[in-house]
Amino acid sequence: MTTPWGEFTLTRFPEDPRDRLRAWDASDAYLLAHLAEREVPLTGTVVVVGDRWGALATALAAHAPTQITDSFLAQEATRANLARAGIAPGTVRLLTTQDPPPQRIDVLLVRVPKSLALLEDQLLRLAPAVHEGTVVVGTGMVKEIHTSTLQLFERVLGPTRTSLARQKARLIFCTPDPALRPGPNPWPYVYQLPDGIGPVSGRTVVNHAGVFCADRLDIGTRFFLQHLPRTSGPQRIVDLGCGNGVVGTAVAVANPEAEVLFVDESFQAVASAEATYKANGVPGHAEFRVGDGLTGVPAGSVDLVLNNPPFHSHQATTDATARRMFSGARRALRPGGELWVIGNRHLGYHVILRRLFGNSRLVASDPKFVVLKAVKER
């Protein structure tokens, strides 16, 4: 990536030489060019929110920015890209969306996320640190910036306008108004599950902003909950890509002797899963981990993995995440252990499972979804 601050070799995380997706896009380049062309003073506390793979933090490292991200993978990519550029550890302060934000912000740079709810939560959390002189610039691809995006900036921070498009990217300019009172943060959102979905029927869900289907139970998870395997005894079970933790909580309710590991790469998701689990007073033992799938879980240590893999990486459609999850599950499972997967029918997960496990069985299906089971035979 060529920037006014130099050229940088950037990769996503985990690094895969076969991955054709770049670690930056035109919106990152547009924002960096604007900062240089307009000679925006990058002094005081510079905060970068939603930096997808660390492109912005790496380019602006000379200004000691604070990066705030919901993504473990983005944070690891940032560390790797900073190291590749020869930037000393600690130059860029790395925070998650669950950490307390800086108390004062002089420059706020926002990479618009896919989730409007996550943007709302982050702007409301950061607003008390923004002052009249704060420079606020957002960036995103044209298809990611909607009227609702601009209205949100205006409601929380102050008057907002956009730039002309450049290479299908657009900038957002916001003038902070300290007199604004945007009201309380509605996140996390709490609701009750419907009946007829197994052990968690009528129970409580806690969703932090940005978690998939934050205000209701999505139809895929509903279908999965109706077809989960029955377990008994002290089993080690993983809710892989746990989201709000409903699936893992359902297993824990049905089998109090189970030890359930909730794993997701989203800090918001793992916080939601832990809050959901605790809100329901579930007996037994649970562990909550933010990470890259089952990396770090000992091989042959797991009895059952439950997985609803994502098939998007931001705006790109890809099965790379699902493949990593499935291969990680095979490594972590003991012989005889099972991976249960739900996915859209058209994604063809059965083909990947047969290649990895040598088997794949259809457990349940409807016109939209399939539940598949693969057994680690040896």
N, C-alpha and C positions, 0 to 999 in steps of 0.2 A: 504494500500500500504506500503510495507516494503522497506525502503531506508537506505542508509548509515547515514542519519540524523535522523532516527527514524521511527516508524510506525505511519501512519496517516489514519484516517477514512475519506474517501472522498465520496461526492455525487455530482450528477449533479444538475442542477437547471432548473425548480422547482423540489424539492425533491419529489419523488414518490416511495413508498415502492414496487410497482409492477414493476418498471423499472428494467430490468435485465442487462441493459447496464452499464458498469463500468465508473467511472470518470477518468480513466487513462488507458493506454495501454502499450504494450511492448516497444514502442519507448520512452515513458517517463522514464520507468525503465532503459532502456539502456543508455540514456543520463546521468541520475543521477549516475549510476554505473561507467560510464566512468570518470565523474568529480572526483569521489572519488578515483578510482583505479589509475588514472594518477596524482592525487593530483593537479588538476588544481587550480591555485590561484584565488579564487573568491573575489578579492579585487577591490576597486574603484567602478565604476558604472557598475552594473550587470543588463543587460536588457534581459527580456524574452519575445519573440514575438510569438503570436499565441498559447499560453497556453490554451488548449481546455476547461478544467474545473478547472484550478488552481492547478493542481497536482505539477507542477514544482515550481510555486511561493510559495506554501505552504511548500514543502520540503526544499526549499532554503531560507526560510524567515529569517534565522539567518544572511544572507548576505545582507539583505535589498534590494532586487531586485526591479526593475521597470518592471511591466507587461504591455505589449501593446497588446490590443485585439480589434477585430472588433465586438465582440459578447457581447451584454448586458447580455445574459444568462451566458456566461462564466465569466463575471465580477462579477455577483451576486453569482455564484457558488464559485468563489475565496473568496469573502467576507465571505460566510458561512463556507467554509472549513478552512479558517484562524481562524475564531472565534471558531470553533469546536476544533481546535488544541491549543486553548488558546493563540494565537498570538495577540498582541495588535494592535488595529486599527492604520493605518499609518505606520506600519513596512514595508509593501509592498506598493509601490507607484503604483496606478492603473491609467493607461492612455488608451485612445482609439486611434484607427488608425487615427482619425481626430484631435487629439491633437498634439501640437509641440513636437517632440521627444527630449530626452536629448541632450545637446550640446557636450558631450563627453561620449563615451562608451568604457569600458575597457574589458568587457566580454559580448559577444552577443550570446544568445542561441535562436535558431529558431526552433519552431515546424512547419514543412512544412505544409502550408495550402492546401486545395483541389484546390484552384484557383491559377494558375501560375501568373495571372495578379495581384492578391493581393500581392503575394510574390515579384513581380517586383516592385510594388509601394512602399512597405515597405522597401525593400533593398535600393532603390534609395533615400528614405526619410532619412534613417539611415546612409547612406554611408558617409556624411560629418562629422559625429561624430565618425566614426571608424578611428583608427590610426594604425600605423605600429605594435604596440605591442598588439593590441586588439586580444583576443582569440575569435574565431568564430567557433561555433559548431552547426550544424543543426541536426534534428532528424525527423524520420518519418517511417512509415511502408514501406516495400519494394515496395508494389504496389503504393505508393504515391510518390516515388522518381524516376524520369525519367531522361534521358539524358538532356532534356530541363531544368530540375531543376538545375542540376550541371552546365550547361552552363550559366545559369542566375547568380548564385553565382560568377562564374568566370568572367563574363562580368562586373558585378557591383562592386565586392569587391576584387577579386584576385584569384590566383591559388587554385584549389579545387580538393579534392579527397574524396573517400568514404571508409567506413569501411567494414569489413566482416559483413554478416547478422547474427543477433542473435534473435531467436524467431520471425522471419519474420520482424524484424526491422533493420534499418540501420542508421549510423551516417554520417554526412557530415562535413569534415574538410576544412576550408578555411583560407588561409594566406593573410591578407590584403595587398594590393599594393596601397599606397597613390598616386602613379603616374597615376593610371587609371583615365580615363575620360569617364564614361559610357554614357554621354549625358543627355539631358533633360528628365524629367519624362513625359511620354505620357498621364498620367492620371490626371484629368478625361478626358474621351473620349466623343466627341460630334458628333452627326449625325442627319440626318433628317429622319423622319418617312415616309414610303411609302404612296401612295394614296390608297383609298378604304377601310380604316379602321375606318370610322366614324369621329367624331369631331376633332380628333388630326391628321388627314391626313396631311402629309407634315410639321408637326410641329417639334420642336427641342427636342432632348433627351440628357440629360447629365448623363453619367455613371461614377461613381467612380469605381476604381478597386475592383474586387471581387463580384460585383453585377451580378446576373445571366444574361447570354447573354449580356455581356457588349458592344459588338460592332455591335449588330443587334437586331431587334425585333424578339423574339422567337415565334414559331408558335402557342403555346398555348395562349399567350397574344394577338396575332393577332386575333385568333378566338374569344376570350372573347370580345375584342373591337368591333367586328362586331355584338355582341348580348347583349350589355349592356342595362339595363332597362332605359327607358326614365323617367326623373324626372323633376319636375317643382316646383317652390316656395322655401321657406326657409327651406329646409330639412337638417338634420344632417346625413352626409354620411361618412362611414369609408372605406378607402382603407387599408385592413388588410393584412400585409405581403406585403407592398407596393412596394418593390424593387425600381426601378427607378422612380416610381410614374406616369407612363404613364396612368394607369387605372383611378386613382383619378383625374389626370389632364383632362382626357377626360370627366369625369362627370362634373367637374368644368367649362369646356368650354361650355358644352351643357346646363348647368343650373347655370348661374352666381349668383343666389340667394342661392345656396347651400353652406353649411359650411362643408368643407371636412377635415377629420382627417386622416393623413397619419401615419401609424404605422408599425414599423419593429423592429426586435431585432438586426439588423445590423446597426452599426453607418455609414458605407459606403452607405448603401441603403437609409437611411433617408436623408443623405447629398445629394444623387443623386436626390431623390424625390423633395427636396426643390429647388435644382438647376434647375430641369426640369420645375417645376411649375413657377418659377420666370423667366426663359428664355422665356416663352411663354406669359408673361404679362397677366396672367389670372386674370379677375376681381373676386371680392368676397373674402371670408375669408377662410384661410386654417391654419391648425395646424400640426406641424411635431413633432412626438414623438418617441423616442427610448424606447422600453419596451417589456415586456412579453405579447404579444397579447393585449387584451382589459382590462387587469388588471389596475384598477384605473379609468376606464371609468364608470360613474354612471349607475346603472341598470335602464333600461327603458328609456334611453336618446337618443337612436339612431333610425333613420328611415330606414337606408339601410346599409348593410355591403357587400362589394365586396371582394372576397377572392380567391387567387390562392395559396393554401397551399403547402409547400414543403413536399416531402415524403422521404427525407433523413436527417439523423442527422450525419453529416460528412460522414463516409463510410457505416453507418448502414441504412438499409431500415426500416422505421417505420411509422405508422399512428398516433403516439402519438401526434405529433405537430398539425396535422389536427384536431384530437379530441378536443384538448385544444382550438384551434381557434374556432371550431364550438360551443362548450359549452360556451365559453366566448361571442361569438356573440349572442347566445340566451339570456344570462343574460342582455346584454347591449341593446338589441332591445326593443322597446316599443311594446305593443300588436298591431298586424297588420304589424309590421316591417318585413323586408325581408332580408334573407341571400342569396346571389348569389355566387355560387362556380363554378370554372372551374377545371377540373382534367382529368387525363388519364382515359379512359373507364374502365380499368381493376382494378382500385383502389377501386371500390365499395363504393364511398362516399354516394350514395343514401341510403344505409343500415344504415350508421351512422346517417344521417340526419333524417331519419324516426324514429329512436330510440330516438333522442333528441327532435325533433320538432313535431313528430307525422305525418309528411307529407314531401314529396319531389316530385317536379315536374320537368320533363325534359323540358328545354327551347330550347336547340339546341344540335345537335351532328354531328360529322363527324366520319370517321373510327378510329380516334385516341382520340378525346376529347369529353367530355360532359359538358354542362352548366346546372347546377341544381339550382332550387329555393326552399327555405324552408321558410315558413311563421310562425312567432310566433303568435299563435292563442289566447293566454291568458298569 
